[in-house]
Amino acid sequence: MLHRFASHLTDRRIDALVLFAGALTPLAFAPFQLFPLAVIAPAILFVSWNQASAARAARRGFLYGVGLFGVGVSWVYVSLHTYGYMPAPLAGFAVALLVTGLALFPAGVGWVQARFGSFPAGLRLALFLPALWVVFEWTRGWFLTGFPWLNLGYSQTDTPLAGLAPWIGVYGMSFAVVTTAGVFAAAWLDRRRAIWYLPAAALLWVGAWFAGQPEWAQPTGSPIKIALVQANVPITVKWRPEQREAIVNRYIELSEQAPRAQLIVWPEAAVPGYFDMLAPALVPSLERSVRGRDTTFLIGAVERDTRAREYYNSVFAVGAQTGSYRKQHLVPFGEFLPWPAAFGWLIDHLHIPMSNFNRGTAGQPLLVAAGQPIGVSVCYEDAFGEEIIKALPTATLLVNVSEDSWFGNSLAPHQRLQMARVRALESARPMLRAANTGPSAIIDHRGNVIARSPQFAAYVLAGEIQPMSGATFYSRYGNAPVVVFVLLILLGSDITRRLSKNPDRSTQFPD
């Protein structure tokens, strides 16, 4: 019955179905976590590509991308309009431009697989197409500073495929997701051989579960008592000078609710001003609040070098240990302006305080608390697994500080928490995530959220975390094994196509 239904679909209806499938895909991610949609929705797209021309496949890939990113990164509008005060039409245009650019990536997958995917049909769907998808995901992760949002692997934090993260990272997880989608598409298009395709998908998932069983890390030292301070300061008042003292006092008062903590973490730019101006009064206040205990504060604040006229989005260690970390991966348009000659007009329509930062240097010393070296990241730096592992294997604990009030009540904070869980899985390290408006979270070394705060409430998330040592396969080699693997698949496909006497004979399933 379903086959008869599909055979009556017109091109326009198939296009609409693909757009709808793309719009459903973000439901596979947090906070909805309907993870089967990360397989079903791409499978619909892959079926729509069967016997489609390169141009038509590109169009359907683009429509899928419009649905995926139009829903999945809709929070950008909130950041630009609600909190950046960009006029609604201009904010809408900017988001449309972003979504269009991102949709070009699945469009590119569609075009290339139609033009060069000359494997036999089953292998094309189950091997070549997943490899191509991952190459485009990986490219999106670094092109123009990178935007690795909604990589399909992130949707699988609570499935057996999470077992692949310590081995091959989120891109390896994506490969497994898309391979499963390709197998489902092949089974749909070639139902006579479906009995062979579906067990292959099951075998992949069972293998991923077994891959997740080894323990990559070992406890080092004693558990640390920690507290994440979530002050819930509205971004609309945070940078008003008259609010500065009250905000700092609010953080100190909340910190005093965790009297036994060895590590207290404040979010990104928690101190609304230059740290050198506030430190003379702030540091003694912090010392009084912990009454001489062996406590280290990690505090997000703006750092300035007045002689060089440079500004940094930094994290300072204050108390029992001292030091600082300067953010290295800055947000385009939010923390620095790329190509000022072309985009200078945009800054006139944005009211983002402290938005002209300098980039921190590579190889900065790790911050230390309770005798443990800590890998610190600021805001969306934790979206880049290849950057987080630079602190390993030395770091025994990961900390991310964030200002999520820019996103309001949108999907972004939940998506970011899911990314943080994957970073913990990849590195086999606990991850502490401190966010101004939440959710803040304590994540163990296997990616499990063991405690989290409510959103939009002042809250102190206190707990205990065990530092870990050791190295995963991913922390040693990063994305290189997966990238080399998928590129070899593509190279082998191209060689097969060139050597074939009849390259188009077996690339498609019959209708």
Secondary structure as UniProt FT lines:
FT   HELIX           2..7
FT   HELIX           11..24
FT   HELIX           25..28
FT   TURN            30..32
FT   TURN            35..36
FT   HELIX           37..49
FT   TURN            50..51
FT   HELIX           54..72
FT   TURN            73..74
FT   HELIX           75..77
FT   HELIX           78..83
FT   HELIX           88..116
FT   HELIX           121..123
FT   HELIX           124..128
FT   HELIX           129..140
FT   TURN            141..142
FT   HELIX           143..145
FT   TURN            149..150
FT   HELIX           152..156
FT   TURN            157..158
FT   HELIX           160..164
FT   HELIX           165..189
FT   HELIX           191..193
FT   HELIX           194..211
FT   STRAND          217..219
FT   STRAND          224..230
FT   HELIX           235..238
FT   HELIX           241..243
FT   HELIX           244..255
FT   TURN            256..257
FT   TURN            259..260
FT   STRAND          263..265
FT   TURN            268..269
FT   STRAND          271..274
FT   HELIX           275..290
FT   TURN            291..292
FT   STRAND          296..305
FT   TURN            306..309
FT   STRAND          310..319
FT   STRAND          323..326
FT   TURN            333..335
FT   HELIX           340..347
FT   TURN            348..349
FT   TURN            362..363
FT   STRAND          367..369
FT   TURN            370..371
FT   STRAND          372..378
FT   HELIX           379..383
FT   HELIX           385..388
FT   HELIX           389..391
FT   TURN            392..394
FT   STRAND          397..402
FT   HELIX           404..407
FT   HELIX           412..427
FT   STRAND          431..435
FT   STRAND          441..443
FT   TURN            445..446
FT   STRAND          449..452
FT   STRAND          459..465
FT   STRAND          468..470
FT   HELIX           473..477
FT   TURN            478..479
FT   HELIX           480..499
FT   TURN            503..506
//
